[in-house]
Amino acid sequence: MPEPITKCFARYKAKLANKMWAVSALAEDGSLVVSCWDSYFSRPDGETMRYTDRLSRWEGNALGNDLLRTHIVKAVDGELPVRLVIATTDHVAHIDAGRDASQVAKSFHAKTDVVGKVASFDGDEFVIDFRFD
């Protein structure tokens, strides 16, 4: 069931730096919590939900982009688990074009039955593999 993004992050004991632009936070247990667009998932096998995106695709959210980059680097360096909040919108073309996501209606839900790991990050493209917990 959709909830405010802040409540989804709170389920993991994580607080967004700013609910208007942040899409990631570190939880009290040290894990990374990240909001991911539902349309960017693939299923490479029956056990994995793979999220792939590029920071360069984004426009209009430099603060959130920079914070996510910092958090991804911390997750890679510290081998941190990644917790998932799924963002859904009917305006997928708007998101695909990298336009300001604050301008479209969206919903969020915490996907608490998976845990992820950053599989790769080249400074732009990142891949997070989530597996059912």
Number of C-alpha atoms within 10 A of each C-alpha: 6 14 12 13 23 16 16 23 27 15 15 21 16 22 21 19 14 13 13 12 17 21 24 29 24 23 19 11 11 16 24 25 29 24 22 20 20 15 15 13 18 13 12 10 8 7 11 17 20 20 21 19 18 15 17 11 14 18 14 13 17 13 13 20 21 13 17 21 18 12 20 25 17 16 19 15 10 11 13 20 17 22 25 24 23 18 19 18 17 11 13 16 10 14 19 15 11 17 16 13 19 11 10 13 10 16 14 23 20 24 14 14 11 16 19 24 21 22 14 14 17 9 12 11 13 17 18 23 22 24 15 12 8
